[in-house]
């Protein structure tokens, strides 16, 4: 069965894949470097030989032109020299050099003189067991000077260098691959620590946090981001648990009241005022209904459902809502329009006016005006107000201050929490201020 190489590659660990990729890149780099090194070395050695034979040929040309050649030429640096007259006879040469047969025939000699460049020559036909590097120059009176040197030293040097590279490059590659394996392992170790920390986190963990590496790198940023996410999840979970606990606590009171009233009525049916019992049960039922509506509203807000984006004319909305409580709203002549959900904004007004009416002594005022790019809604009452240190706390869910703790007077404790979340979802703000006397709720929305 054929193995899919891409599937095999994808199933390898990140450390293995990175090491193999780094090793492959190193192999290509080392191979290319070795090839370049051998070529540069070979060219450098050839240039050295060419310079030597060319320099020696120029010296012999100068001696020939000066008439100072006497037949035998002193050898230097293993350079072979032949001086050939216009008739093709060898008149001078280095010792142990053939004096009867020129290293190059006449035609190749003329071509070499014209090119002025050294060339390779197989020395075996002339009794020299090596490849030669030959240069040819012309002198006066039709004399030709031929200088050559064996190329075997260069071949031996290149061969030795090739053997060293052939043996050393794989060894160096193995060492670099091992170093890459260790370095990549050290680099990925913080990720392994994050994985182990994640496996230790359970739903009942007291502190769900991942280990943060000391190095200020991408893994550090990832760990910080994940810990921030876990903190938000912990906060959301805590809020959810608190909501369930508070909701259960709030449901117990009306349910217990309804049960008590019904049990008393059933125990003494003859002496019971059934109308009064029905009114009491209805009151508790309405309280349960209000609580259920508030809980559904909070659940919708917590889920982050997108609000409707439609033009809402706040003047009509404020006037209509205030009239339900028998109040006159102070609104501007011009239309004040915001983009949002009219039903949700109406719920904010209802909750604020409910609180104001519940705590006011004699007067509740509702106002609307436009302040630059914002629409401002105020609901003011002349009641006892809220201490400054408690004005932020009342926006928490199921929060009732001591002066309004009675279930008959205090509502569900969710009105202001819902109002703030709705307003913030519309890009606005809501604050409570002292109205001297009383309390003022101010809502600001972008027009």
C-alpha positions as CSV (number, residue, x, y, z in Angstrom):
1,X,0.0,0.0,0.0
2,X,1.5,3.3,-1.1
3,X,2.2,5.9,1.6
4,X,1.0,9.4,1.0
5,X,4.1,11.6,1.7
6,X,1.9,14.7,2.4
7,X,-0.2,12.8,4.9
8,X,3.0,11.4,6.6
9,X,4.4,14.9,6.7
10,X,1.2,16.4,8.3
11,X,1.2,13.7,11.0
12,X,4.7,14.5,12.2
13,X,5.1,16.8,15.2
14,X,6.0,20.4,14.8
15,X,9.5,19.8,16.2
16,X,10.2,17.0,13.7
17,X,8.9,19.1,10.8
18,X,10.9,22.2,11.8
19,X,14.1,20.1,12.3
20,X,13.7,18.4,9.0
21,X,13.1,21.7,7.2
22,X,16.0,23.3,8.9
23,X,18.3,20.3,8.1
24,X,17.2,20.3,4.4
25,X,17.9,24.0,4.2
26,X,21.3,23.5,5.8
27,X,22.1,20.6,3.5
28,X,21.3,22.8,0.4
29,X,23.3,25.6,1.9
30,X,26.3,23.5,2.8
31,X,26.2,21.7,-0.6
32,X,26.1,25.0,-2.4
33,X,28.9,26.5,-0.2
34,X,31.1,23.4,-0.9
35,X,30.5,23.6,-4.6
36,X,31.3,27.3,-4.7
37,X,34.4,26.8,-2.5
38,X,35.8,24.1,-4.7
39,X,35.2,26.1,-7.8
40,X,36.7,29.3,-6.4
41,X,39.7,27.3,-5.1
42,X,40.3,25.6,-8.4
43,X,40.1,28.9,-10.3
44,X,42.5,30.5,-7.8
45,X,45.0,27.7,-8.2
46,X,44.8,27.8,-12.0
47,X,45.2,31.6,-11.9
48,X,48.4,31.1,-9.8
49,X,49.9,28.6,-12.2
50,X,48.9,30.8,-15.2
51,X,50.6,33.8,-13.6
52,X,53.8,31.7,-12.9
53,X,54.1,30.3,-16.5
54,X,53.2,33.7,-18.0
55,X,55.8,35.4,-15.9
56,X,58.4,32.8,-16.8
57,X,57.6,33.1,-20.5
58,X,58.1,36.8,-20.4
59,X,61.5,36.4,-18.7
60,X,62.6,34.0,-21.4
61,X,61.3,36.3,-24.2
62,X,63.3,39.2,-22.7
63,X,66.5,37.0,-22.6
64,X,65.9,35.8,-26.1
65,X,65.4,39.4,-27.4
66,X,68.6,40.4,-25.6
67,X,70.6,37.4,-27.1
68,X,71.4,35.9,-23.8
69,X,70.1,32.4,-24.2
70,X,73.0,29.9,-24.5
71,X,71.0,26.6,-25.0
72,X,70.1,25.5,-21.5
73,X,67.6,27.4,-19.3
74,X,67.7,27.2,-15.5
75,X,64.4,25.7,-14.3
76,X,62.3,27.6,-11.7
77,X,59.2,26.3,-9.8
78,X,59.1,23.1,-11.9
79,X,58.3,25.2,-15.0
80,X,59.1,23.6,-18.4
81,X,60.5,26.0,-21.1
82,X,61.1,25.5,-24.8
83,X,62.5,28.1,-27.2
84,X,61.6,27.4,-30.8
85,X,63.1,29.3,-33.8
86,X,61.3,30.2,-37.0
87,X,62.1,26.9,-38.5
88,X,60.5,24.9,-35.7
89,X,63.7,23.7,-34.1
90,X,64.1,23.8,-30.3
91,X,67.2,26.0,-29.6
92,X,66.9,26.2,-25.8
93,X,65.1,24.3,-23.1
94,X,65.1,23.4,-19.4
95,X,66.9,20.3,-18.4
96,X,65.1,17.0,-18.9
97,X,62.9,18.6,-21.5
98,X,62.5,17.1,-25.0
99,X,64.7,19.1,-27.4
100,X,63.4,17.4,-30.6
101,X,59.6,17.7,-30.4
102,X,57.8,20.9,-29.4
103,X,55.0,20.5,-26.9
104,X,52.7,22.3,-29.4
105,X,52.8,21.9,-33.2
106,X,53.2,25.0,-35.3
107,X,49.5,25.7,-35.9
108,X,48.4,25.4,-32.2
109,X,51.4,27.5,-31.3
110,X,50.3,30.3,-33.6
111,X,46.7,30.1,-32.2
112,X,48.0,30.2,-28.6
113,X,50.2,33.3,-29.5
114,X,47.2,35.1,-31.0
115,X,44.9,34.3,-28.0
116,X,47.5,35.1,-25.4
117,X,45.7,32.8,-22.9
118,X,47.1,29.7,-21.3
119,X,45.6,26.3,-22.2
120,X,45.6,22.7,-21.0
121,X,47.7,20.1,-22.7
122,X,47.9,16.3,-22.2
123,X,51.6,15.6,-21.4
124,X,51.5,11.8,-21.8
125,X,52.3,11.8,-25.6
126,X,55.5,13.8,-24.7
127,X,56.5,11.5,-21.9
128,X,55.1,13.7,-19.1
129,X,52.5,11.8,-17.0
130,X,50.4,14.8,-16.2
131,X,48.2,17.5,-17.6
132,X,50.1,20.7,-18.3
133,X,49.1,24.3,-18.3
134,X,50.9,25.9,-21.3
135,X,51.3,29.5,-22.4
136,X,53.0,30.6,-25.7
137,X,54.6,34.0,-26.5
138,X,56.5,35.3,-29.5
139,X,59.9,36.9,-29.4
140,X,62.0,38.7,-32.0
141,X,63.3,37.1,-35.2
142,X,60.4,34.6,-35.3
143,X,61.3,32.9,-32.0
144,X,58.5,31.4,-30.0
145,X,58.8,30.8,-26.2
146,X,56.6,28.0,-24.7
147,X,56.3,27.7,-20.9
148,X,54.4,24.9,-19.2
149,X,53.8,23.6,-15.7
150,X,52.2,20.4,-14.4
151,X,48.6,20.7,-13.3
152,X,48.9,17.6,-11.0
153,X,49.4,19.7,-7.9
154,X,46.2,21.5,-8.4
155,X,44.4,18.3,-9.1
156,X,45.7,16.7,-5.9
157,X,44.8,19.8,-3.9
158,X,41.2,19.8,-5.3
159,X,40.9,16.1,-4.8
160,X,42.0,16.4,-1.2
161,X,39.7,19.3,-0.6
162,X,36.8,17.3,-2.1
163,X,37.5,14.4,0.2
164,X,37.5,16.6,3.2
165,X,34.3,18.3,2.2
166,X,32.7,14.9,1.3
167,X,33.4,13.6,4.7
168,X,33.1,16.8,6.8
169,X,29.9,18.2,5.3
170,X,27.7,15.3,6.3
171,X,29.3,15.3,9.8
172,X,28.7,19.0,10.1
173,X,25.2,18.6,8.8
174,X,24.5,15.9,11.5
175,X,25.9,18.3,14.2
176,X,23.8,21.2,12.9
177,X,20.7,19.0,12.8
178,X,21.2,17.9,16.4
179,X,21.7,21.5,17.4
180,X,18.5,22.5,15.5
181,X,16.6,19.7,17.3
182,X,17.8,20.9,20.7
183,X,17.2,24.6,19.9
184,X,13.7,24.0,18.4
185,X,12.9,21.8,21.4
186,X,13.9,24.6,23.8
187,X,11.9,27.1,21.7
188,X,8.8,24.9,21.8
189,X,9.1,24.0,25.5
190,X,6.9,26.9,26.6
191,X,4.2,25.7,24.3
192,X,4.5,22.3,25.9
193,X,4.2,23.9,29.3
194,X,1.0,25.7,28.0
195,X,-0.4,22.4,26.9
196,X,0.3,20.7,30.2
197,X,-1.2,23.7,32.0
198,X,-4.3,23.5,29.9
199,X,-4.7,19.7,30.6
200,X,-4.6,20.5,34.4
201,X,-7.4,23.1,34.1
202,X,-10.8,21.7,35.1
203,X,-14.2,23.3,35.6
204,X,-13.7,23.2,39.4
205,X,-10.1,24.7,39.3
206,X,-9.8,27.5,41.8
207,X,-7.5,29.5,39.5
208,X,-7.6,28.6,35.9
209,X,-4.4,30.1,34.6
210,X,-1.6,29.0,32.2
211,X,2.1,29.3,32.9
212,X,3.6,32.4,31.4
213,X,7.2,32.0,30.0
214,X,9.8,34.6,31.1
215,X,10.9,35.5,27.6
216,X,9.0,38.5,26.1
217,X,8.2,36.7,22.9
218,X,5.3,35.5,20.8
219,X,4.7,32.6,23.2
220,X,4.6,35.0,26.1
221,X,2.0,37.1,24.3
222,X,0.0,34.0,23.5
223,X,0.0,32.9,27.2
224,X,-1.1,36.4,28.3
225,X,-3.9,36.4,25.7
226,X,-5.1,32.9,26.8
227,X,-5.0,33.9,30.5
228,X,-7.0,37.0,29.7
229,X,-9.5,34.8,27.9
230,X,-9.6,32.4,30.9
231,X,-10.1,35.4,33.2
232,X,-13.1,36.6,31.1
233,X,-14.5,33.0,31.1
234,X,-14.1,32.8,34.8
235,X,-15.8,36.2,35.2
236,X,-18.6,35.1,32.9
237,X,-19.0,31.8,34.8
238,X,-19.0,33.6,38.1
239,X,-21.7,36.0,36.8
240,X,-23.7,33.0,35.5
241,X,-23.5,31.2,38.8
242,X,-24.4,34.3,40.7
243,X,-27.3,34.9,38.4
244,X,-28.6,31.4,38.9
245,X,-28.2,31.7,42.7
246,X,-29.8,35.1,42.9
247,X,-32.6,34.1,40.6
248,X,-33.3,31.0,42.7
249,X,-33.3,33.1,45.8
250,X,-35.6,35.7,44.3
251,X,-38.0,33.0,43.1
252,X,-38.3,31.4,46.5
253,X,-40.0,34.4,48.1
254,X,-43.1,34.8,45.8
255,X,-43.4,31.0,45.5
256,X,-43.3,30.6,49.2
257,X,-45.9,33.4,49.6
258,X,-48.2,31.8,47.1
259,X,-47.8,28.4,48.7
260,X,-48.5,29.8,52.2
261,X,-51.6,31.7,51.0
262,X,-53.0,28.6,49.2
263,X,-52.3,26.3,52.1
264,X,-54.0,28.6,54.6
265,X,-57.0,29.0,52.3
266,X,-57.3,25.2,51.8
267,X,-56.9,24.5,55.5
268,X,-59.7,27.0,56.4
269,X,-61.9,27.2,53.3
270,X,-65.0,28.4,55.2
271,X,-63.4,31.4,56.9
272,X,-61.2,32.4,54.0
273,X,-61.8,35.5,51.9
274,X,-61.1,34.0,48.5
275,X,-61.0,37.3,46.7
276,X,-58.3,38.5,49.0
277,X,-56.4,35.3,48.5
278,X,-56.7,35.6,44.7
279,X,-55.4,39.2,44.8
280,X,-52.4,38.1,46.9
281,X,-51.6,35.2,44.6
282,X,-52.1,37.5,41.6
283,X,-49.6,40.0,43.0
284,X,-47.0,37.3,43.6
285,X,-47.7,35.9,40.1
286,X,-47.1,39.4,38.6
287,X,-43.9,39.6,40.5
288,X,-42.8,36.3,39.1
289,X,-43.7,37.4,35.6
290,X,-41.7,40.6,36.0
291,X,-38.7,38.6,37.3
292,X,-39.0,36.1,34.4
293,X,-39.1,39.0,31.9
294,X,-36.0,40.6,33.4
295,X,-34.1,37.3,33.4
296,X,-35.0,36.7,29.8
297,X,-33.8,40.3,29.0
298,X,-30.5,39.7,30.8
299,X,-30.0,36.3,29.1
300,X,-30.5,38.0,25.7
301,X,-28.0,40.7,26.5
302,X,-25.5,38.2,27.9
303,X,-25.7,36.1,24.7
304,X,-24.6,39.2,22.8
305,X,-27.5,39.1,20.3
306,X,-27.3,41.9,17.8
307,X,-29.6,44.7,18.5
308,X,-31.9,46.0,15.8
309,X,-30.6,49.0,13.9
310,X,-33.5,51.2,13.1
311,X,-34.1,55.0,13.5
312,X,-35.7,55.7,16.9
313,X,-37.3,59.1,17.5
314,X,-36.7,59.7,21.2
315,X,-39.2,62.5,21.5
316,X,-42.1,60.3,20.8
317,X,-40.7,57.4,22.8
318,X,-40.1,59.5,25.9
319,X,-43.5,61.2,25.6
320,X,-45.4,58.0,25.2
321,X,-43.6,56.2,28.1
322,X,-43.9,59.2,30.5
323,X,-47.7,59.5,29.7
324,X,-48.2,55.9,30.9
325,X,-47.2,57.2,34.4
326,X,-49.3,60.4,34.1
327,X,-46.1,62.5,33.6
328,X,-45.4,65.4,31.2
329,X,-42.0,65.1,29.5
330,X,-39.9,68.1,28.6
331,X,-38.7,67.5,25.0
332,X,-37.3,69.8,22.4
333,X,-39.1,70.9,19.3
334,X,-36.7,69.3,16.9
335,X,-36.7,65.6,16.4
336,X,-33.9,63.7,18.2
337,X,-33.2,60.4,16.4
338,X,-30.8,57.6,17.4
339,X,-30.1,54.3,15.8
340,X,-31.1,51.2,17.9
341,X,-33.9,49.0,19.2
342,X,-36.9,51.0,20.2
343,X,-38.3,48.2,22.4
344,X,-35.0,48.0,24.4
345,X,-34.7,51.7,24.8
346,X,-38.3,51.9,25.9
347,X,-37.5,49.2,28.6
348,X,-34.7,51.5,29.8
349,X,-37.1,54.4,30.3
350,X,-39.7,52.2,32.0
351,X,-37.1,50.9,34.5
352,X,-35.8,54.4,35.3
353,X,-39.3,55.9,35.7
354,X,-40.4,52.9,37.8
355,X,-37.5,53.5,40.2
356,X,-38.2,57.2,40.3
357,X,-41.9,56.8,40.9
358,X,-41.3,54.2,43.6
359,X,-39.0,56.4,45.6
360,X,-40.3,60.0,44.9
361,X,-42.1,62.0,47.5
362,X,-44.1,64.3,45.3
363,X,-42.4,64.9,41.9
364,X,-40.9,63.0,39.0
365,X,-39.5,64.9,36.0
366,X,-38.5,63.4,32.6
367,X,-36.5,65.5,30.1
368,X,-34.8,65.1,26.7
369,X,-32.5,67.4,24.8
370,X,-29.7,67.3,22.3
371,X,-26.1,68.1,23.4
372,X,-23.9,68.2,20.3
373,X,-23.5,64.6,19.0
374,X,-25.4,63.1,21.9
375,X,-29.0,62.8,23.0
376,X,-29.5,63.3,26.8
377,X,-32.4,61.8,28.7
378,X,-32.9,62.6,32.4
379,X,-35.3,61.1,34.9
380,X,-35.3,63.0,38.2
381,X,-37.2,62.4,41.5
382,X,-37.3,64.2,44.8
383,X,-36.9,61.0,46.9
384,X,-34.3,60.1,49.5
385,X,-31.6,59.6,46.8
386,X,-28.7,57.2,46.9
387,X,-25.4,57.8,48.7
388,X,-22.5,58.6,46.4
389,X,-20.6,55.4,47.4
390,X,-23.6,53.2,46.4
391,X,-24.4,54.9,43.0
392,X,-22.2,52.5,41.1
393,X,-23.1,49.4,43.1
394,X,-26.8,49.7,42.3
395,X,-26.1,48.8,38.7
396,X,-25.1,45.3,39.8
397,X,-27.7,42.5,39.4
398,X,-30.1,41.8,42.2
399,X,-28.7,44.8,44.2
400,X,-31.1,46.5,46.7
401,X,-30.0,49.1,49.1
402,X,-31.0,48.8,52.8
403,X,-33.7,51.4,52.5
404,X,-35.4,49.5,49.6
405,X,-34.9,45.9,50.6
406,X,-38.6,45.1,51.1
407,X,-39.8,43.0,48.2
408,X,-43.0,44.9,48.1
409,X,-41.1,48.2,47.5
410,X,-37.8,47.3,45.9
411,X,-38.7,45.5,42.7
412,X,-36.5,42.7,41.3
413,X,-33.2,44.4,41.6
414,X,-32.5,44.0,37.9
415,X,-33.9,47.2,36.4
416,X,-30.8,49.3,36.6
417,X,-28.6,46.4,35.5
418,X,-30.7,45.9,32.4
419,X,-30.8,49.6,31.8
420,X,-27.0,49.9,31.8
421,X,-26.3,46.9,29.6
422,X,-28.9,48.1,27.0
423,X,-27.5,51.7,27.0
424,X,-23.9,50.4,26.6
425,X,-25.0,48.1,23.8
426,X,-26.2,51.3,22.0
427,X,-22.8,53.0,22.6
428,X,-24.1,55.2,25.3
429,X,-23.6,55.8,29.1
430,X,-25.9,56.0,32.1
431,X,-25.0,57.6,35.5
432,X,-26.7,58.6,38.7
433,X,-26.2,62.0,40.2
434,X,-27.5,63.9,43.2
435,X,-30.5,66.1,42.3
436,X,-30.6,68.0,45.7
437,X,-33.0,66.6,46.9
438,X,-33.5,63.3,45.2
439,X,-31.7,61.4,42.4
440,X,-31.2,62.1,38.7
441,X,-30.5,59.3,36.2
442,X,-28.8,60.6,33.0
443,X,-28.6,58.6,29.8
444,X,-26.4,59.7,26.9
445,X,-26.8,58.2,23.5
446,X,-25.1,59.0,20.2
447,X,-27.6,60.7,17.8
